[in-house]
């Protein structure tokens, strides 16, 4: 029984090795033809051009200068507004916290703690043209809107409607 298993494994391995070789040959058939100089017996010369290494995975956008220089005091009158966003961004699907439905928030209301999870906090707020939040406040996403919220009380200080469309 053991010799039959070993023989079968050897057969499968051999079949896989033979199956890979024609595929590699097919790829070479589609390769770019050799330069004219190489075909005439002259040494091959690399084409001249600028090096372009290309991207190396995800590179995070650098933070703007002063991105975390949060104002120490809050001028509530300057913030208490419900704005329509000047620009909207497409960043993927949004899923509300379990048990919550769509709601149109306004400044002065209290945002439930369910929205304080990491997937709702906009730590990279500058990417969405949102201003620097004061100390003790964070930008939070709810549907298409961005809310500036007091992290201690949950009070909404400002709303930007339509940031995410």
Secondary structure, 3 states (H helix, E strand, C coil): CHHHHHHHHHHHHHHHHHHHHHHHHHHHHCCCCCCHHHHCCCCCCCCCCCCCCCCCCCCCCCCCCCCCCCCCCCCHHHHCEEEECCCCECCCCCCCCCCCCCCCCCCCCECCHHHHCCCCECCCHHHHCCCCCCCCEEEEEECCEEEEEECCCCEEEEEEECCEC
